[in-house]
Amino acid sequence: MDLFALETFLAVAEERSFSRAAARLHRTQPAVSQAVAKLEGELGEALFDRASRDGLLTDAGEVLREYAQKLLNLRVEANHALGELRSLHRGSLNLAANEYTCLYLLPVLDGFRREHPRVKVSVQRSLASRIADEVLLHSVEIGVLSFKPDDRALKSIVVYRDELAFVVNPRHALARINSVSIRDLGDQNFIAHNVPSPQRLKVFEAFRRHKTTLRIDVELPSLEAVRRFVELGNGVALVPALTVERELKSGALVRVQVKELQMERKLRLVHRKEANLSHAALEFLKGVREYAETTGGAYCFLPERAD
């Protein structure tokens, strides 16, 4: 049962004439008669009382008329909804990020929401190690990662250049020093994020390479908790600079340079290489590019080639 056949049936029912219905639909009368006959064959029911000159509907025809009108109305609604989707008057944007990379999203999502307030935005919190799989499994359209994914089915775009920051409380003895050596940190009490990451392994390796003890006295489940605990004067920490921007500006924390721990960390947007991205996702990527061009600094938009 196709929509054209239903449209033809309704035209005949409303015009009470095959010839008038044909004129209305700009088709020949035999084509209209054939479409109705085919529909009756599919349903196994006569839809019109052929003995009547007034084109009266049978009981089956009356039942079908109501449902046919609903289906054609739904077609109009569907076309309207698709038009709204294309114009971003509706739709959804589904992303995945972890606690750290979500901070990158906030300013770019602020601009996106101002431009497209009717698009629903959902950011799913995920472990970094699982985000690539969630993108590949279609759970989300775009993920934010702090490392380049290995899967060649994913496309990645570098959007932010972050770095590791060694931070202390303003009352800490090191707060008055601009820079220190990694060997000066052997007697410090470190507060650490207890989630495994490639960056964490690089830090361990740097301390081993410089034959310096890394004392981790406290491990906490979130970067927010690490930041606040250091603010309270309970030790020092190595965290992504993005996570402490506000505290460094306000003076709640002080950053001290450690030349042996100058580690860049690139944040990337990843999506399936062969994906037909939604209108909302395409507009989001466009907004990310424009934000990087306008803001500059650590923000960028650099598509990466697969290795």
Helices and strands as residue ranges (DSSP letters): H 3-15, H 18-25, H 29-43, H 59-86, E 92-97, H 101-115, E 120-125, H 128-136, E 142-145, E 154-168, G 173-176, E 179-180, G 182-185, E 190-193, H 198-209, E 216-220, H 223-231, E 237-240, G 241-244, H 245-250, E 254-258, G 259-261, E 264-272, H 279-295, E 299-303
